[in-house]
């Protein structure tokens, strides 16, 4: 989800809620402690130089159980970050701590923002020996060459 999409959704909401893919929710008293840009420059295992850039939201739970972040407040935090940091309309990555800090993609289900689990992947599979996925076929799609086939009771198999 891009930053512009979040900015369009926020004015339509009464409350800001974040839900994990497993159906549990980030507690209502969360804080957005960071809105910023994360730039990553790296070399993949195939030797190709790559770069990534995302807008980062960091969610944090405090003992401030009366805290409720309203949509207009989050929108003002985003706008301040855009102005001061020259943030572009990039994809959003959310940091949220459970057992350790997790990084999530962000979607919206019509009611709440959903933290989508991220996974790692090899970006240079051809260079590091990972075979490409084989094409799967149904047995009914296979044809038998008649000249190379055996008949029952002929002793060829």
C-alpha positions as CSV (number, residue, x, y, z in Angstrom):
1,X,0.0,0.0,0.0
2,X,1.3,3.4,-0.9
3,X,1.4,6.4,1.4
4,X,-1.2,8.3,-0.8
5,X,-3.7,5.4,-0.3
6,X,-3.4,5.7,3.5
7,X,-3.9,9.5,3.3
8,X,-7.1,8.9,1.2
9,X,-8.4,6.3,3.7
10,X,-7.8,8.1,7.0
11,X,-10.4,10.9,6.5
12,X,-13.1,8.2,6.0
13,X,-12.4,6.5,9.3
14,X,-13.6,7.1,12.9
15,X,-10.7,5.2,14.4
16,X,-7.4,3.9,13.3
17,X,-7.0,0.1,13.8
18,X,-4.3,-2.3,12.8
19,X,-5.0,-6.0,12.5
20,X,-2.5,-8.8,12.1
21,X,-3.1,-11.6,9.5
22,X,-3.9,-14.0,12.3
23,X,-6.9,-11.9,13.3
24,X,-5.5,-10.3,16.4
25,X,-5.3,-6.6,16.7
26,X,-2.6,-4.1,17.7
27,X,-4.0,-2.8,21.1
28,X,-6.1,0.4,20.7
29,X,-3.6,2.3,22.8
30,X,-0.7,2.0,20.3
31,X,1.4,5.0,19.3
32,X,3.0,5.7,16.0
33,X,6.5,6.5,17.2
34,X,8.1,6.9,13.8
35,X,7.1,7.9,10.2
36,X,10.1,8.1,8.0
37,X,12.0,6.8,5.0
38,X,14.1,3.6,5.0
39,X,16.7,3.3,2.3
40,X,18.4,0.0,1.7
41,X,21.4,-0.4,-0.6
42,X,22.7,-4.0,-1.0
43,X,24.3,-6.6,-3.2
44,X,22.2,-9.7,-3.8
45,X,23.8,-13.2,-3.8
46,X,24.2,-13.0,-7.6
47,X,26.4,-9.8,-7.3
48,X,23.8,-7.4,-8.5
49,X,23.6,-4.0,-6.7
50,X,20.1,-3.2,-5.6
51,X,18.3,-0.5,-3.7
52,X,14.9,-0.3,-2.0
53,X,13.2,2.7,-0.4
54,X,10.0,2.5,1.7
55,X,8.0,4.8,4.1
56,X,8.2,3.3,7.6
57,X,5.6,3.4,10.3
58,X,6.6,2.2,13.7
59,X,3.9,1.1,16.0
60,X,4.5,0.9,19.8
61,X,2.4,-0.1,22.8
62,X,2.9,1.8,26.0
63,X,1.3,1.6,29.4
64,X,-0.8,4.6,28.3
65,X,-4.1,2.7,28.1
66,X,-6.2,5.8,27.6
67,X,-4.3,6.8,24.4
68,X,-6.3,6.5,21.1
69,X,-4.7,7.7,17.9
70,X,-7.4,9.4,15.8
71,X,-7.2,9.4,12.0
72,X,-6.7,13.2,11.7
73,X,-3.8,13.0,14.2
74,X,-2.1,10.3,12.1
75,X,-2.7,12.3,9.0
76,X,-1.1,15.3,10.5
77,X,1.9,13.2,11.6
78,X,2.2,11.9,8.0
79,X,1.9,15.4,6.5
80,X,4.6,16.8,8.9
81,X,6.9,13.9,7.9
82,X,6.3,14.6,4.2
83,X,7.1,18.3,4.6
84,X,10.2,17.9,6.8
85,X,11.7,14.7,5.3
86,X,10.5,15.2,1.6
87,X,8.8,11.8,1.7
88,X,7.7,10.5,-1.6
89,X,4.6,8.4,-2.4
90,X,6.3,5.1,-1.6
91,X,5.1,1.7,-0.4
92,X,4.7,1.5,3.4
93,X,6.5,-0.9,5.7
94,X,5.2,-1.2,9.2
95,X,7.4,-2.2,12.2
96,X,5.6,-3.7,15.1
97,X,7.0,-5.6,18.0
98,X,5.7,-9.0,19.2
99,X,8.5,-11.4,20.3
100,X,10.9,-9.3,18.2
101,X,10.5,-6.4,15.8
102,X,8.5,-7.6,12.8
103,X,8.3,-5.9,9.4
104,X,5.0,-6.0,7.7
105,X,3.4,-4.9,4.4
106,X,0.2,-2.9,4.8
107,X,-3.2,-3.4,3.2
108,X,-6.7,-2.2,4.0
109,X,-9.8,-4.5,4.3
110,X,-12.4,-1.8,4.2
111,X,-12.4,-1.3,8.0
112,X,-8.9,-1.8,9.4
113,X,-5.4,-1.6,8.2
114,X,-3.9,-5.1,8.0
115,X,-0.3,-6.0,8.7
116,X,0.7,-8.5,6.1
117,X,3.5,-10.9,6.9
118,X,6.7,-10.4,4.9
119,X,9.0,-13.1,3.8
120,X,12.5,-13.3,2.6
121,X,13.4,-14.4,-0.9
122,X,16.5,-15.1,-3.1
123,X,16.6,-12.2,-5.6
124,X,19.2,-14.0,-7.8
125,X,17.9,-17.6,-8.0
126,X,19.5,-18.2,-11.4
127,X,22.9,-17.2,-10.0
128,X,22.9,-19.2,-6.8
129,X,21.7,-22.6,-8.1
130,X,18.0,-22.5,-7.1
131,X,16.2,-24.4,-9.8
132,X,13.2,-22.7,-11.4
133,X,9.9,-24.2,-10.6
134,X,8.9,-27.2,-12.8
135,X,5.7,-27.0,-14.8
136,X,3.1,-29.2,-13.3
137,X,0.8,-31.3,-15.5
138,X,-2.2,-33.5,-14.9
139,X,-1.6,-37.1,-15.9
140,X,-4.7,-36.9,-18.2
141,X,-2.8,-34.3,-20.2
142,X,0.1,-36.6,-21.0
143,X,0.1,-38.4,-24.3
144,X,1.5,-41.9,-24.9
145,X,3.6,-42.5,-28.0
146,X,2.1,-45.7,-29.5
147,X,5.3,-46.9,-31.1
148,X,7.2,-47.0,-27.8
149,X,4.4,-48.5,-25.7
150,X,3.9,-52.1,-24.6
151,X,0.8,-54.1,-24.8
152,X,-0.3,-56.5,-22.1
153,X,1.0,-60.1,-22.3
154,X,3.7,-59.1,-24.9
155,X,6.6,-59.6,-22.4
156,X,8.1,-56.1,-23.2
157,X,7.6,-54.7,-19.6
